[in-house]
Amino acid sequence: MADAVTADDVRGRKRKRADPAAVAVTEASDVTGDASSDDSCVVAPKETARSNATGPTKTKQHGIEKEDDSETSESVAGTPRPRKKAAAPLRAPETWPPWFRALEKTHRALNLVYTFCCTRKHLITTFATIKTAVEANTGGPLREADVAAVAALLAAHFGGADRPGTILFAYVDERSLQLDIQGVERDQTFKTGGSRSLRHRFTAQGPAADASVGGITGREDWDVVVAAATAAAATGGNEEVTNDATTTTTDVLYFEFIDEGLKREVRHPTTGEPTKPTQMLRDERLRLPVYGQKQMKALIAKRDKRFAAAVSAFLDRCAGASDGGTGTDPVETLKQEAEAFIPVQPTTSDDGARTGVGDGMVPDELRGGAADAKQDDGIPPVIPTERKSIAEIVEELRASSWYSGQIVPDGHRVFDAQEPVYGDLAFLLSQDLVNALYNAKGITQFYVHQAEAINALHAGEHVVVATSTSSGKSLIFQLPVVHALEHDPQARAMYIFPTKALAQDQKRSLRDLLAYMPGLADVLVETFDGDTPWKERDAIRTDARVIFTNPDMLHAAILPQEARWRAFLQHLQYVVVDELHYYNGLLGAHMAFIMRRLRRVCAAVGNQRVRFIACSATVANPTEHFDTIFGVMDWERARECERDSDLHPVRRHVRLIDFDGSPAGRKEFLCWNTPFRVPGDPASGRGNALHECARLFCALVLRGVRVIAFCRVREQCERLVNAVQQALTSMGRPECVPRVMGYRGGYTPQDRRRIEADMFAGRLVGIVATSALELGVDIGSLDCVLTWGFPYSIAKLRQQSGRAGRRRGRDALSILVGDAFATDQYYMQNPDQLFAQPHGALQVDLTNLLVREGHVQCAAYELPIRPAADEMYFGAGLAALCRERLVCDELGFWHCHDQFRPQPWKLVAIRDAEDEHFAIVDASHHPPVVLEELEASRAMFTIYDGAIFLHQGVTYLVRDFDQERRMARVERVRVDWTTQQRDFTDVDPVETHAVRRLRAPSGAHSDTGRAYLGKIRIAQHVFGYFKVDRRERILDAVQVDNPPVVRYSKGTWLDVPAHGLAVLARRRLHMAAAIHAAEHAVMSLLPNVVVSLPGDVRTECKSGTKELPTRRAGGQPTTQRKRPARLTFYDAKGGASGTGITTKAFDFLDELLPQALARIEGCACGYAADAVRGCLECVASPVCPKANTVMSKAGAVVVLRSLLGLPIDEEALPMGPEEGLPDGLETVVLAQPVPGAREKTDDRVQDDVPAATPAAVVKREVEERVHAA
């Protein structure tokens, strides 16, 4: 390593202006050692322009908070910071022991050097970088033990090594400090064999000197420090760093103050004058903040004051002046405590495992000494084979050093164990089957619900089982099938599961049972899904006696090819549909018609003996839902009508089994709220739920608890895997890292099968999953379910919670970790709602004309339709539908319309599955490897150039995004930051199909608004991304120029009248927030008038990125994006034709709007300052993608009253601006009319758009759909 530049070297150089390759070195006087004593006023250093494609590599700005905490952020956040209590009297420094006075001098120098290094993006604050500059300041050597002593003092004072105000001093992977790694040409350091040295990577490029001030900072003594540190960085090492996974890792000793950092000083992008900090970094003129002397001096003084308080408290403790005082020698005591803070050089074991590194890579909330964690928090040195009881583990969590009351009041519930109740079969099983049940599953007797269901099936009835999760429902649909296979060599069975993981799990379970059956061990049991190789499909059709499939394959590959499946369908005896509750809403309607098509084809080939078995989670209406999905009551009614006019006996054909006789272990449930960033200070906001989940996850798995963590979206899944793996490495437990894996959609079939096998075999101690494992997959014995954030519905939460405790005699734990979202906090404050709310009813709408007509076309393609005979499958009015939509032959049979041929199923999408995918290719391997496949709709928001892509917790850099080849090339990198796309969505009607005036309610005194129905354009824009560090601080902002992703749907909208906008303006209520809140209120009531689920209908949720800018020009907020004052609702599914939900909603807006208004005005949350965004009972939505950020409850009242023509009591409304919303900024303009479908106008609609009756509207929808096809 080259010699470091000394302070004397710096002093002897002549000051000159910096060039683009090196920092200017100034003439300076001696360093004073007191950074905060000079009050001279100087200007802030100028920010250099962002480096271009050939510029030097940027490094991270450690220790600088990107969020401002000045008065401007208070106006944005809406919560004033509390006054701090007066500091206790401190010991005067002159009374300190000499060793502590010397330590204070070291701290001051560290403080000064670190602060100025942080203002230079090209400097990383390694120990080697700052050592020379600190020594020049103190006049003595700087040792690791000195820094460790400072860290120990601050940690003791602030209650832990991870608290704000303390110091991070640890070895980290050098590559994690790399920031600007975009572009192959300028990132040779990540190419094997072509890397450059560290000194070239971090060639200093500082700002030009200001001649009017002199030097870099305007103070010669500070210039010496900066120049010395810069020179040290430029010569600080020449180790080669490559991107290859097998390359030896270079570790550096890293130093960082953990605090709120410098307050930002931002210069206006045009004038260059200092202006107030911005909350959001915006547009192509965006510049990262520069830091003025005032901000730097304030932070330096703050740290010095904290250190003085820490020394005073420590001396008091050692002197016995505080509780627990020991009267010990303070110098010796601190030296002993500092030993735990001396960094240990990481080592690599023979198997390549890394130990002792990564603490700097771990989020602050997870950081801390591994030894301390093991001793203080009760974590054993190895994962125990037998864990403690859940009650003991919960108490250990409460006693952990990081626990600060996260379990909310009344949020700890205990559910007692349940003893089993057994029943008997009404018929005898063969001895082979009895032996197989015992050998494969250890079963010697049946629970009462199992026996009752199996008896009903043996008697020829259909069965729906609605018992709790993990109650042994699988045996109910396995034993009858095996019994049939045993007695009928032609018998066939079909298992239908909603997910591939569930199908694989049940196939494995059935094969295990058949393996012990003489004569049945060779029975072909196979999966028939999208992953099935084409060359194997013919053999499965002809030879398989049991197939495992899903509704998509039944709809698209089995029923359309009835001739190839005829032998299988002729002998089909059992159809098993697991997770029946999954088929709800629109998907339920599709599933119902698919089941009717299946029954119709079976009947046509002579098979009317099919029995249906359905298993469901506990719901309010299981029998009704079974009848809706399978239609067996209609079928049986048609058969009975010839013999008996009384239809009541038909009920015997469907048997409901809802008494649960299975045992259940003791279970505990915790509502665990993410603590405030500053303990006890709500104004600081909630901390990071990701870090809280990762900390809980590690604390549990290291105690022998097998954990599954559920995340709402894929991105959360990968981030949590990454955080857990980093935390385990930091805690000195790298052997556990390979035993924690993610499971979500997008993985290749091979990876999914491998992970499923590892889960079931118990080789994994922890799993992080999305809803792909939410359903009843048996992945072995799980002890704990950890749910990150409320999963949109209580039914989902209960379903997830049931994944743990599947084994008898094992207690289990469920933890709901509350995020900062309004929905999460509602349930954290009202935990009773999680347990007291009744089970919800499932709803399926079979009258949806678009769904019905699509499946009638498919059915006519499979077999010609005879309306009189097929009405039992497709409902009344089939004959009329055939006359309007199908083609009749000379014999009177109806065939599929030519517009739907040759593959009508392609035009009937039953769920949001996409055919177009992008391959994510890892170019770090030779040859390249496909990591996963990504749906096209996600691609633009995930794999843009320069993005950090996470796969199994590993970070990859997107090097190249090739849209034409449907491929993204990624390379594995080790960085300590991720990327967040900057996007917004515009939802605009583009064509009016129908319009009508709203019906005036009683009390209306003016004209009501109009409701419109038509074509909607949804444009999603990704205009850049942020680079964000582990503490969610913005490190950099990158502009991208991608075309918007545009799609079309059907929807309805209402234009807000001008007088309503005028009221909002007079009361200074945020217009966009008012519209957003009104949209939520209306959408929440849609299930009252049309069968729909959350997410079936969407709106343009307002984004804080676009609605809350704080950059000002001429003293007023400004924005370039203006949106029309319009409430818009569109179908989220169904493509350009929509699903018909908003078409129905259009007819019921006269009822929906008054109901929404009554709900808001009657909500108990009122108009208080803390209720400006409303609550879940009025305007907040649990599925809002923008987390209900831009909301105005009072404004929503104005919007709805103006639409209904009702009087508005302005005096009763609160005067804005609302808390957290900017004053004087409006992003909304009066909406302009949308042209009609057949009007010849120049982008304007005439005053009177022809109204259409509901029937005409629906007919037009169908006509357009056929025409589009």
Secondary structure, 3 states (H helix, E strand, C coil): CCCCCCHHHHHCCCCCCCECCECCCCCCCCCCCCCCCCCCCCCCCCCCCCCCCCCCCCECCCCCCCCCCCHHHHHHHCCCCCCCCCCCCCCCHHHCCHHHHHHHHHHHHHHHHHHHHHCCCCCCCEHHHHHHHHHHHHCCCCCHHHHHHHHHHHHHHHCCCCCCCEEEEEEEEHHHHECCCCCCCCCHHHCCCCCCCHHHHCCCCCCCCCCCCCCCCCCHHHHHHHHHHHHHHHCCCCCCCCCCCCCCCCEEEEEEEECCCCCCEEECCCCCCEECCCCCCCCCCCCCCECCHHHHHHHHHHHHHHHHHHHHHHHHHHHCCCCCCCCCCHHHHHHHHHHHHCCCCCEECCCCCEECCCHHHCCHHHCCCHHHHHHHCCCCCCCCCCCCCHHHHHHHHHCCCCCCCCEEEEEEEEECCECCCEECCCCCCCHHHHHHHHHHHCCCCEEHHHHHHHHHHHCCCEEEEECCCCCCHHHHHHHHHHHHHHHCCCCEEEEECCCHHHHHHHHHHHHHHHCCCCCCCCCCEEECCCCCCHHHHHHHHHHCCEEEECHHHHHHHHHHHCCCCHHHHHCEEEEEECCHHHCCHHHHHHHHHHHHHHHHHHHHCCCCCCEEEEEECCCCCHHHHHHHHHCHHHHHHHHHCCCCCCCHHHHHHEEEECCCCCCECCEEEEEEECCECCCCCHHHCECCHHHHHHHHHHHHHCCCCCEEEECCCHHHHHHHHHHHHHHHHHCCCHHHHHHEEEECCCECHHHHHHHHHHHHHCCCCEEEECHHHCCCCCCCCCCEEEEECCCCCHHHHHHHHCCCCCCCCCCEEEEEEECCCHHHHHHHHCCHHHHHCCCCCCCCCCCCHHHHHHHHHHHHHHCCECHHHHHHHHCCCHHHHHHHHCEECCCCCEECCHHHCCCHHHHCCCCCCCCCEEEEEECCCCCCEEEEEEEHHHHHHHCCCCCEEEECCEEEEEEEEECCCCEEEEEECCCCEEEEEEEEEEEEEEEEEEEEECCCCCCCCCCCCEEEEEEEEEEEEEEEEEEEECCCCEEEEEECCCCCEEEEEEEEEEECCHHHHHHHHHCCCCHHHHHHHHHHHHHHCHHHCCCCCCCCEECCCCCHHHHCCCCEECCEECCCCCEECEEEEEECCCHHHCCCHHHHHHHCHHHHHHHHHHHHHHCCCCCCHHHCCCCCCCCCCCCCCCCCCCCCHHHHHHHHHHHHCCCCCHHHCCCCCCCCCCCCCCCEECCCCCCECCCCCCCCCCCCCCCCCHHHHHHHHHHHHHHHC
